[in-house]
Amino acid sequence: MSRFVSFWRSFALLVARLGLGGILLLHGAHRYQAGISTQTEYLAQFSTPYPEIAAYGATTFEIVGGIFLILGALTPLVGLGVLVQQVLTIVWTSYYKGPDLLNADGTYNGGFEYSVALGLLGLLFLVSGGGVVSLDRVFRRKKQPVEADEPVETTDDPAVPPRAFPVRANV
């Protein structure tokens, strides 16, 4: 990959990571300041199973996950968490409202398009990681050098077909 494309890919991952991390941190702090009981009541109106556990889990995940995304630590794991959280949000709170977040007149509808966008960002980080400017990159393990396979046995006898794949002795 060219340096130009690599730079812009890393820059885009950094901006997206900082943006989603900020959103998660903001939402988690808002939920924490409003109180877990408020979040529990909100989730209970949708018949969410175990609303108190879900409220604590969502609040904790959004604060800790937001900080981790901003730092670029455990990015694929946080991306998976965001994806799962948004799927659960759609399933339990907004699927019946349809995809539109706003009505035609501009009033709030509460659809799931915002959750889909956040879930897709989570999928991006699950697949791509945090990019070059992240703690994941600093603490990743160095790749072990690949040992060369043993030489392939060949025969000059035309009656013996050559092997399609080399045979490894230590497998």
C-alpha positions in Angstrom: 0.0 0.0 0.0 1.4 3.4 -0.9 2.4 5.8 1.9 -0.3 8.3 0.9 -3.1 5.8 1.2 -1.6 4.3 4.4 -1.4 7.7 6.0 -5.0 8.6 5.2 -6.2 5.2 6.3 -4.5 5.6 9.7 -5.7 9.2 10.0 -9.3 8.2 9.2 -9.1 5.4 11.8 -7.8 7.9 14.4 -10.5 10.4 13.8 -13.3 7.8 13.8 -11.8 6.2 17.0 -11.6 9.6 18.8 -15.2 10.5 17.6 -16.8 7.2 18.7 -14.8 7.2 22.0 -16.0 10.7 22.7 -19.6 9.7 22.0 -19.4 6.7 24.2 -17.7 8.7 27.0 -20.3 11.5 26.7 -23.3 9.0 26.8 -21.8 7.0 29.7 -21.1 10.2 31.7 -24.7 11.4 31.0 -26.2 8.1 32.2 -24.0 8.1 35.3 -25.0 11.7 36.2 -28.7 11.0 35.6 -28.4 8.0 37.9 -28.7 4.3 37.3 -32.3 4.3 38.5 -33.3 6.7 35.7 -31.7 4.4 33.1 -33.3 1.3 34.8 -36.7 2.9 34.5 -36.1 3.8 30.9 -35.1 0.2 30.0 -37.9 -1.3 32.0 -40.6 0.4 29.9 -39.4 -1.6 26.9 -39.5 -4.9 29.0 -35.7 -5.2 28.7 -34.6 -8.3 30.6 -32.7 -7.5 33.8 -32.9 -3.7 33.3 -30.8 -2.8 36.3 -27.9 -5.1 35.2 -28.3 -3.7 31.6 -28.2 -0.1 32.9 -25.0 -0.7 35.0 -23.4 -2.7 32.1 -24.2 -0.1 29.5 -23.0 2.8 31.7 -19.8 1.1 32.7 -19.1 -0.1 29.1 -19.6 3.4 27.6 -17.3 5.1 30.1 -14.5 2.5 30.1 -15.0 1.7 26.4 -14.9 5.4 25.5 -11.7 5.9 27.3 -10.1 2.8 25.7 -11.2 3.9 22.3 -9.7 7.4 22.8 -6.4 5.8 23.9 -6.6 3.1 21.2 -6.4 0.2 23.8 -8.1 -3.1 23.1 -9.8 -1.5 20.1 -11.1 -4.7 18.4 -12.6 -5.9 21.7 -14.3 -2.5 22.3 -15.5 -2.5 18.7 -17.2 -5.9 19.3 -18.7 -4.5 22.5 -20.1 -1.5 20.6 -21.5 -3.8 17.9 -23.2 -6.0 20.4 -24.6 -3.1 22.4 -26.1 -1.4 19.4 -27.7 -4.7 18.2 -29.2 -5.1 21.6 -30.3 -1.5 21.6 -32.1 -2.0 18.3 -33.7 -5.2 19.4 -35.0 -4.1 22.8 -35.7 -0.4 22.4 -36.1 1.0 18.8 -36.9 -1.7 16.2 -40.6 -1.0 16.3 -40.1 2.7 15.5 -38.6 2.0 12.2 -35.2 3.2 10.8 -36.0 7.0 10.9 -34.5 8.9 13.8 -36.6 12.0 13.0 -40.1 12.4 11.6 -40.7 14.3 8.3 -41.6 17.4 10.3 -38.3 17.3 12.3 -39.7 15.9 15.5 -37.9 13.0 17.3 -39.0 9.6 16.3 -36.4 7.4 18.0 -35.7 5.1 15.1 -32.6 2.9 14.9 -30.5 4.6 12.2 -28.1 6.1 14.8 -27.7 2.7 16.4 -26.9 1.2 13.0 -24.2 3.9 12.4 -22.6 3.3 15.8 -22.8 -0.5 15.3 -21.1 -0.2 11.9 -18.3 1.9 13.5 -17.9 -0.9 16.1 -17.6 -3.4 13.2 -15.0 -1.2 11.6 -12.9 -1.3 14.7 -13.4 -5.0 15.2 -12.0 -5.7 11.8 -9.4 -2.9 11.3 -8.2 -2.3 14.9 -7.1 1.1 16.1 -4.7 2.0 13.4 -1.1 3.2 13.7 -1.7 5.9 16.3 -2.9 3.6 19.2 -1.8 1.8 22.3 -2.7 -1.4 20.5 0.1 -0.7 18.0 2.6 0.1 20.8 2.0 -3.1 22.8 1.5 -5.6 20.0 3.7 -8.6 19.8 6.4 -8.8 17.2 5.7 -11.4 14.6 7.9 -14.5 14.9 10.0 -15.2 11.8 8.6 -18.0 9.8 10.9 -21.0 9.6 11.6 -22.3 6.1 9.9 -25.5 5.2 12.1 -28.5 4.6 13.1 -29.0 1.0 10.6 -30.9 -1.0 11.6 -34.4 -2.0 11.8 -34.7 -5.8 12.5 -37.7 -7.9 13.6 -37.9 -11.4 11.4 -41.0 -11.9 8.4 -40.0 -14.2 6.3 -42.8 -12.7 6.2 -41.1 -9.3 4.1 -37.9 -9.4 5.5 -34.9 -7.5 3.9 -34.0 -4.2 1.5 -31.0 -4.4 2.5 -29.7 -1.0 5.8 -30.0 0.9 5.8 -32.4 3.9 6.8 -30.9 7.2 8.7 -33.2 9.6 7.6 -31.6 12.8 3.8 -31.5 12.1 
